[in-house]
Amino acid sequence: MTFRVAVVTAGLREPSSTRMLADRLAEATVSAGAARGEQVEIEVVDLRTIAGALTSALMSGVQSPEVSAATTAVTTADAVIAVTPIFSGSYNGLFKTFFDLVDDGALAGTPVLLGATAGTPRHSLAIDHALRPLFAYLRALVVPTGVFAATDDFGQVGSRPADDVAPLGQRVERAGAELVDILLARGHKQVKDEFADFTSFDELLGQG
């Protein structure tokens, strides 16, 4: 069985610690799937590359082909990994703009693994007080382990940090395994074909 996972990353720079964390979470998910005899395909949606088009779509209500492709990739995926940098204690504007453009109910029941990055551990609670409420509103099924990474976390090899939080690598592996377990329990996402249920012209003419 092959699962498709969309990875949304809202990092603003290149290279980006947010993209680094997103890639690590994706790799952990692929590895966890392989360990269970399942294949996981990853599709990355890098919001930085479509930032201008996202703003235009929000202002005009009309999505460009690149924005439409990004939202479709996310809403039709079996699961989503969503990672954002934390600014002023919450997700950045690019991240919020993208999910504002996702159709209401399109992520209902979709497993979502949350990740966040920041310069200091002071923002470590942002996943719980900012990201989880957003995806609860979207009715997504959020993975229990969210992964926050401060700048210093990327330098850890295997030692435990001073605050006794598990090293980044362990948290990433646990979160990826949890996402795969949920995928296996739920199976593939069933995407409704909006054109599957329609009234033919013959039926319409017959009603006249």
PAZAPA-4460 file (N, C-alpha, C; in steps of 0.05 Angstrom, whole numbers, plus 32768, in hexadecimal, padded with zeros to 4 digits):
% residues 208
    n_x    n_y    n_z   ca_x   ca_y   ca_z    c_x    c_y    c_z   seq   type   mol
   8011   7FE8   8000   8000   8000   8000   8012   8019   8000     1      M     A
   800B   802C   7FEF   801B   8045   7FED   800A   805C   7FF7     2      T     A
   8015   806B   800A   8008   8083   8015   8016   809C   800A     3      F     A
   8006   80B0   8005   8011   80CA   7FFC   800F   80DE   8012     4      R     A
   8026   80EA   8019   8027   80FE   802F   8030   8119   8023     5      V     A
   8021   812D   8028   8028   8148   801F   8037   8156   8036     6      A     A
   804D   8163   8030   805D   8171   8044   805C   818F   803E     7      V     A
   8050   819D   8050   804D   81BA   804D   8062   81C8   805E     8      V     A
   8073   81D8   8052   8088   81E6   8061   8086   8204   805B     9      T     A
   8086   8214   8071   8082   8231   806E   809B   8241   8075    10      A     A
   80B2   8234   8072   80CB   8243   8077   80CF   8259   8063    11      G     A
   80DC   826F   806B   80DF   8286   805A   80FA   8289   804D    12      L     A
   810D   8279   8056   8129   827C   804C   8132   8262   803F    13      R     A
   8149   8265   8031   8155   824E   8024   8173   824F   802A    14      E     A
   817E   823D   803A   8171   8226   8046   815F   822E   805E    15      P     A
   814E   821D   8066   813A   8223   807B   813A   820D   808F    16      S     A
   813B   8214   80A9   8139   81FF   80BE   811D   81F3   80BD    17      S     A
   8109   8202   80B5   80EE   81F7   80B2   80ED   81E1   809D    18      T     A
   80FA   81E6   8086   80FB   81D2   8071   810B   81BA   807B    19      R     A
   8121   81BF   808A   8131   81A9   8094   8120   8197   80A7    20      M     A
   8110   81A3   80B8   80FF   8193   80CA   80EA   8184   80BA    21      L     A
   80DE   8191   80A6   80CA   8185   8095   80D6   816C   8087    22      A     A
   80EE   816F   807C   80FB   8159   806F   8101   8141   8082    23      D     A
   8109   8148   809A   810F   8133   80AE   80F5   8124   80B6    24      R     A
   80DF   8133   80B9   80C6   8126   80C0   80BC   8114   80A8    25      L     A
   80C0   811E   8090   80B9   810E   8078   80C9   80F4   8077    26      A     A
   80E4   80F7   807C   80F5   80DF   807B   80ED   80CB   8091    27      E     A
   80E7   80D5   80A8   80DF   80C3   80BE   80C5   80B5   80B7    28      A     A
   80B3   80C3   80AA   8099   80B6   80A2   809E   80A1   808D    29      T     A
   80AF   80A7   8079   80B5   8093   8065   80C2   807A   8071    30      V     A
   80D5   807F   8084   80E2   8069   8091   80CF   8058   80A2    31      S     A
   80BD   8066   80B1   80AA   8057   80C1   8097   8046   80B0    32      A     A
   8090   8051   8098   807F   8042   8086   808E   8029   807C    33      G     A
   80A7   802D   8074   80B7   8016   806A   80BA   8001   807F    34      A     A
   80BD   8009   8098   80C0   7FF6   80AE   80A7   7FE5   80B1    35      A     A
   8091   7FF0   80A8   8077   7FE1   80AB   806F   7FD5   8090    36      R     A
   8081   7FD5   807D   807B   7FC9   8063   806A   7FDA   8051    37      G     A
   8069   7FF4   8056   8058   8006   8046   8069   801B   8039    38      E     A
   8060   8025   8022   806E   803A   8013   8061   8055   8018    39      Q     A
   8071   8069   801D   8067   8084   8021   8074   8096   800D    40      V     A
   8063   80A3   7FFD   806D   80B7   7FE9   806A   80D3   7FF4    41      E     A
   807E   80E3   7FF1   807E   80FE   7FFC   807B   8113   7FE5    42      I     A
   806A   8126   7FE9   8067   813D   7FD7   806B   8157   7FE8    43      E     A
   807F   8166   7FE2   8085   817E   7FF1   8077   8197   7FE5    44      V     A
   806A   81A6   7FF6   805E   81C0   7FEE   806D   81D5   7FFD    45      V     A
   8080   81E2   7FEF   8090   81F7   7FFB   8082   8212   7FF7    46      D     A
   8076   821D   800C   8066   8235   8009   8076   824D   8001    47      L     A
   8090   824D   8008   80A1   8264   8001   80A1   8269   7FE3    48      R     A
   809F   8254   7FD3   80A1   8257   7FB6   8088   8261   7FAA    49      T     A
   8072   8261   7FB8   8058   826B   7FAD   804D   8281   7FBF    50      I     A
   805E   828F   7FCE   8054   82A3   7FE1   8044   82B9   7FD4    51      A     A
   804E   82C4   7FBE   803F   82D9   7FB1   8024   82D0   7FA6    52      G     A
   8023   82B8   7F9B   800B   82AD   7F90   7FF6   82A7   7FA6    53      A     A
   8000   829F   7FBE   7FEE   829B   7FD5   7FE1   82B5   7FDD    54      L     A
   7FF0   82CA   7FDE   7FE5   82E4   7FE6   7FD0   82ED   7FD2    55      T     A
   7FD6   82EA   7FB8   7FC4   82F2   7FA3   7FAA   82E2   7FA5    56      S     A
   7FAD   82C8   7FAB   7F95   82B7   7FAD   7F84   82BF   7FC4    57      A     A
   7F90   82C6   7FDA   7F81   82CF   7FF2   7F72   82E9   7FED    58      L     A
   7F7F   82FB   7FDE   7F74   8315   7FD8   7F5E   8314   7FC3    59      M     A
   7F62   8304   7FAF   7F50   8303   7F98   7F3B   82ED   7F99    60      S     A
   7F41   82D8   7FA9   7F2F   82C1   7FAA   7F33   82AE   7F92    61      G     A
   7F47   82B4   7F81   7F4C   82A3   7F6A   7F68   8297   7F6D    62      V     A
   7F69   827C   7F6C   7F82   826E   7F70   7F90   826A   7F55    63      Q     A
   7FAA   8270   7F55   7FBA   826B   7F3D   7FBE   824D   7F3B    64      S     A
   7FC7   8243   7F23   7FCC   8226   7F20   7FDF   821B   7F35    65      P     A
   7FF4   822B   7F3D   8007   8221   7F50   7FFB   821E   7F6C    66      E     A
   7FEA   8231   7F74   7FDD   8230   7F8E   7FC8   821A   7F8E    67      V     A
   7FB9   8217   7F78   7FA5   8202   7F76   7FB3   81E6   7F78    68      S     A
   7FCA   81E4   7F6B   7FD9   81CA   7F6C   7FE2   81C4   7F88    69      A     A
   7FEA   81D9   7F97   7FF4   81D6   7FB2   7FDD   81CD   7FC5    70      A     A
   7FC6   81DB   7FC3   7FB0   81D4   7FD4   7FA5   81B9   7FCE    71      T     A
   7FA4   81B2   7FB4   7F9B   8198   7FAC   7FAD   8182   7FB7    72      T     A
   7FC7   8186   7FB5   7FDB   8173   7FBF   7FD6   816D   7FDC    73      A     A
   7FD0   8182   7FEC   7FCC   817F   8008   7FB1   8172   800F    74      V     A
   7F9C   817B   8002   7F81   8171   8009   7F7C   8155   7FFF    75      T     A
   7F8B   814C   7FEB   7F86   8130   7FE1   7F9A   811C   7FED    76      T     A
   7FAE   8126   7FFC   7FC2   8114   8008   7FB6   8102   801D    77      A     A
   7FC2   80EB   8022   7FB9   80DA   8038   7FBF   80E5   8053    78      D     A
   7FD5   80F5   8054   7FDD   8102   806D   7FED   811B   8066    79      A     A
   7FF0   812C   807A   7FFF   8146   8076   8013   8149   808C    80      V     A
   802B   8153   8085   803E   815C   8098   8040   817B   8095    81      I     A
   803A   818A   80A9   8038   81A7   80A7   804C   81B3   80BB    82      A     A
   805F   81C3   80B0   8075   81CE   80C0   8077   81EC   80BA    83      V     A
   8078   81FC   80D0   807A   8219   80CD   808F   8224   80E0    84      T     A
   809C   823A   80D9   80AB   8249   80EC   8098   8258   80FF    85      P     A
   80A2   825D   8117   8091   826B   812B   809A   8288   812D    86      I     A
   8087   829A   8127   808C   82B7   812A   807A   82C2   813F    87      F     A
   8084   82CF   8153   8074   82DC   8168   8061   82C8   8175    88      S     A
   806B   82B0   8179   805C   829C   8188   8048   828C   8178    89      G     A
   8047   828F   815D   8033   8281   814D   803E   827B   8131    90      S     A
   802E   826C   8121   8036   8266   8106   8039   8280   80F6    91      Y     A
   8049   827F   80E0   804D   8297   80D1   8035   829C   80BD    92      N     A
   8035   82B4   80B2   801E   82BC   80A0   801C   82AB   8088    93      G     A
   8032   82A2   807D   8032   8291   8064   8023   8277   806A    94      L     A
   8029   826B   8080   801C   8252   8088   7FFE   8256   808B    95      F     A
   7FF6   826B   8099   7FDA   8270   809E   7FCB   8276   8083    96      K     A
   7FD8   8286   8072   7FCC   828D   8058   7FC6   8274   8048    97      T     A
   7FD9   8261   8048   7FD4   8249   8038   7FBC   8239   8043    98      F     A
   7FBB   8235   805D   7FA5   8225   8068   7F8B   8235   8068    99      F     A
   7F8C   824F   8065   7F73   825F   8061   7F67   8259   8045   100      D     A
   7F78   8251   8033   7F6F   824B   8018   7F65   822E   8013   101      L     A
   7F6A   821D   8027   7F60   8202   8026   7F42   8201   802A   102      V     A
   7F34   81F3   8019   7F17   81F2   801B   7F0E   81E7   8036   103      D     A
   7EF8   81F2   8040   7EED   81EA   805A   7EE6   81CC   8059   104      D     A
   7EF0   81BD   806C   7EEA   81A1   806E   7EFD   818F   805E   105      G     A
   7F0F   819B   804E   7F20   818B   803C   7F35   817A   804C   106      A     A
   7F3B   8183   8064   7F4E   8174   8075   7F41   8164   808B   107      L     A
   7F26   8163   808B   7F18   8155   80A0   7F20   8138   80A1   108      A     A
   7F2A   812F   80B8   7F32   8113   80BB   7F4E   810D   80B0   109      G     A
   7F5B   8120   80A4   7F76   811B   8099   7F8B   811B   80AF   110      T     A
   7F9C   8106   80B1   7FB1   8106   80C5   7FC5   811C   80BE   111      P     A
   7FCC   812C   80D3   7FDF   8142   80CF   7FF5   8141   80E5   112      V     A
   800E   8141   80DC   8024   8142   80EF   802E   815F   80EF   113      L     A
   802F   816B   8107   8037   8188   810A   8054   818B   8112   114      L     A
   8061   819E   8106   807C   81A5   810D   8080   81C3   810D   115      G     A
   8093   81CD   811D   8098   81EA   811E   80B5   81EE   8125   116      A     A
   80BF   8205   811D   80DB   820D   8122   80DC   8229   812D   117      T     A
   80F1   822F   813D   80F5   824A   8147   8112   824C   8150   118      A     A
   811A   8265   8155   8136   8269   815D   813C   8260   817A   119      G     A
   8127   8261   818B   812B   8259   81A7   8115   8247   81B0   120      T     A
   811A   8238   81C6   8105   8226   81D1   80EE   8235   81DD   121      P     A
   80EF   824F   81DF   80D8   825E   81EB   80BE   825A   81DC   122      R     A
   80C0   8252   81C3   80A9   824F   81B2   809F   8232   81B1   123      H     A
   80AA   8221   81C3   80A5   8204   81C1   8088   81FC   81C5   124      S     A
   8078   820D   81D1   805B   8207   81D5   804A   8210   81BE   125      L     A
   8056   821B   81AA   8046   8226   8194   8036   8211   8185   126      A     A
   8040   81F9   8183   8031   81E3   8176   8017   81DE   8185   127      I     A
   8018   81DE   819F   7FFF   81D8   81AF   7FEC   81F0   81B0   128      D     A
   7FF6   8208   81B3   7FE4   821F   81B6   7FDC   822D   819C   129      H     A
   7FEB   8227   8186   7FE4   8235   816D   7FDD   8221   8157   130      A     A
   7FEE   820E   8152   7FE9   81FC   813B   7FD3   81E8   8140   131      L     A
   7FD2   81DC   8157   7FBD   81C8   815C   7FA1   81D4   815B   132      R     A
   7F9C   81EC   8166   7F81   81F8   8162   7F7A   81FD   8145   133      P     A
   7F8E   8205   8135   7F89   820A   8118   7F7F   81F0   810B   134      L     A
   7F8D   81DA   810F   7F86   81C1   8102   7F6F   81B4   810F   135      F     A
   7F69   81BA   8128   7F50   81B1   8134   7F38   81BE   8126   136      A     A
   7F3B   81D8   8120   7F26   81E6   8111   7F22   81DA   80F5   137      Y     A
   7F38   81D2   80E9   7F37   81C5   80CE   7F2E   81A8   80CF   138      L     A
   7F2A   819E   80E8   7F20   8183   80ED   7F33   816E   80E4   139      R     A
   7F4D   8174   80E4   7F61   8161   80DE   7F66   814F   80F6   140      A     A
   7F72   8138   80F0   7F7A   8125   8105   7F97   8129   810C   141      L     A
   7F9D   8138   8121   7FB9   8140   8127   7FC7   812A   8135   142      V     A
   7FE0   8123   812C   7FF1   810F   8138   7FF8   8118   8155   143      V     A
   7FF8   8105   8168   7FFD   810D   8184   8018   811C   8188   144      P     A
   802D   8113   817B   8047   8120   817F   804B   8136   816A   145      T     A
   804D   814F   8174   8055   8165   8163   8073   816A   8167   146      G     A
   8081   8172   8153   809E   8175   8155   80A6   8192   8152   147      V     A
   80B0   819D   8168   80BB   81B9   8168   80DA   81B6   8169   148      F     A
   80E6   81C7   8159   8104   81C7   8158   810E   81E4   815A   149      A     A
   811D   81EA   816F   812C   8203   8170   8146   8200   8161   150      A     A
   8154   8216   815D   816D   8215   814E   8181   8202   815A   151      T     A
   8183   8201   8174   8196   81F0   8182   818F   81D2   817E   152      D     A
   8176   81CC   8179   816E   81B0   8176   817C   81A2   815F   153      D     A
   8181   81B2   814A   818D   81A6   8132   81AA   819E   8136   154      F     A
   81B6   81A7   814C   81D1   819F   8152   81D4   8188   8164   155      G     A
   81BD   817D   816E   81BE   8166   8181   81C5   814D   8172   156      Q     A
   81D6   813D   817E   81DD   8123   8172   81CE   810D   8180   157      V     A
   81D0   810B   819A   81C1   80F6   81A8   81BD   80FD   81C5   158      G     A
   81CA   8111   81CF   81C7   8119   81EB   81AC   8127   81F0   159      S     A
   81A3   8125   8208   818A   8132   820F   818F   814F   8216   160      R     A
   817E   8162   820D   8182   817E   8214   817C   8182   8231   161      P     A
   8183   819B   823A   8181   81A1   8256   8165   819F   8262   162      A     A
   8151   81A4   8251   8135   81A4   825C   8129   8187   825C   163      D     A
   813A   8173   8256   8132   8157   8257   811D   8150   8242   164      D     A
   811C   815F   822C   810B   8158   8215   811B   8145   8203   165      V     A
   810E   8131   81F8   811C   811E   81E7   8129   812C   81D0   166      A     A
   8140   8123   81C7   814E   812F   81B1   813C   8130   8198   167      P     A
   8142   8143   8186   8132   8147   816F   812E   812E   815E   168      L     A
   8143   811F   815A   8141   8106   814A   812D   80F3   8155   169      G     A
   812C   80F0   816F   8119   80DD   817C   80FC   80E7   8178   170      Q     A
   80F8   8101   817B   80DD   810D   8178   80D4   810A   815B   171      R     A
   80E6   810E   8148   80DF   810C   812C   80D7   80EF   8125   172      V     A
   80E6   80DC   812F   80E0   80C0   8129   80C6   80B7   8135   173      E     A
   80C1   80C0   814E   80A8   80B9   815B   8090   80C5   814C   174      R     A
   8092   80DE   8144   807C   80EB   8136   8077   80DD   811B   175      A     A
   808C   80D6   810C   8089   80C9   80F3   807B   80AE   80F6   176      G     A
   8083   809F   810B   8077   8085   8110   8059   8088   8117   177      A     A
   8053   809C   8127   8036   80A1   812E   8026   80A7   8115   178      E     A
   8031   80B7   8103   8022   80BE   80EB   801D   80A5   80DA   179      L     A
   8031   8094   80D7   802D   807B   80C8   8019   8069   80D5   180      V     A
   801A   8067   80EF   8006   8056   80FE   7FEA   805F   80F8   181      D     A
   7FE6   807A   80F8   7FCB   8084   80F3   7FC3   807F   80D6   182      I     A
   7FD6   8082   80C3   7FD1   807C   80A7   7FC8   805F   80A3   183      L     A
   7FD6   804D   80B0   7FD0   8031   80AD   7FB4   802A   80B9   184      L     A
   7FAD   8038   80CE   7F93   8034   80DB   7F7C   803F   80CA   185      A     A
   7F81   8055   80BC   7F6C   8062   80AE   7F6B   805B   8090   186      R     A
   7F81   8053   8085   7F82   804D   8068   7F83   8066   8057   187      G     A
   7F80   8063   803D   7F82   8079   802B   7F6B   808D   802F   188      H     A
   7F71   80A6   8029   7F5C   80BB   802B   7F49   80B8   8013   189      K     A
   7F30   80B9   8019   7F1C   80B8   8003   7F15   80D4   7FFC   190      Q     A
   7F1C   80DC   7FE3   7F17   80F7   7FDA   7EFE   80F7   7FC8   191      V     A
   7EEB   8106   7FCF   7ED2   8107   7FC0   7ED6   8115   7FA6   192      K     A
   7ECC   8108   7F90   7ECD   8114   7F76   7EB5   8126   7F72   193      D     A
   7EBA   8140   7F70   7EA4   8153   7F6F   7E94   8150   7F55   194      E     A
   7E9F   8143   7F41   7E91   813F   7F28   7E83   8124   7F25   195      F     A
   7E87   8113   7F3A   7E7C   80F8   7F39   7E5D   80F8   7F3B   196      A     A
   7E52   810A   7F49   7E35   810B   7F4E   7E2A   8123   7F3F   197      D     A
   7E1F   811F   7F27   7E14   8136   7F18   7DFB   812D   7F09   198      F     A
   7DEC   8141   7F01   7DD4   813C   7EF2   7DDA   813F   7ED4   199      T     A
   7DD4   812B   7EC4   7DDB   812C   7EA8   7DC8   813F   7E99   200      S     A
   7DD0   8147   7E81   7DBF   8159   7E71   7DA5   814C   7E6A   201      F     A
   7DA6   8132   7E64   7D8D   8124   7E5E   7D79   8125   7E75   202      D     A
   7D83   8122   7E8D   7D72   8123   7EA5   7D67   813F   7EA8   203      E     A
   7D78   8153   7EA4   7D6F   816E   7EA6   7D59   8175   7E92   204      L     A
   7D5D   816C   7E79   7D4A   8171   7E64   7D30   8162   7E6A   205      L     A
   7D32   814B   7E76   7D1B   813B   7E7C   7D0A   8147   7E92   206      G     A
   7D16   8159   7EA2   7D08   8166   7EB8   7CF8   817E   7EAF   207      Q     A
   7CFD   8186   7E95   7CF0   819E   7E8C   7CD2   819A   7E86   208      G     A
***
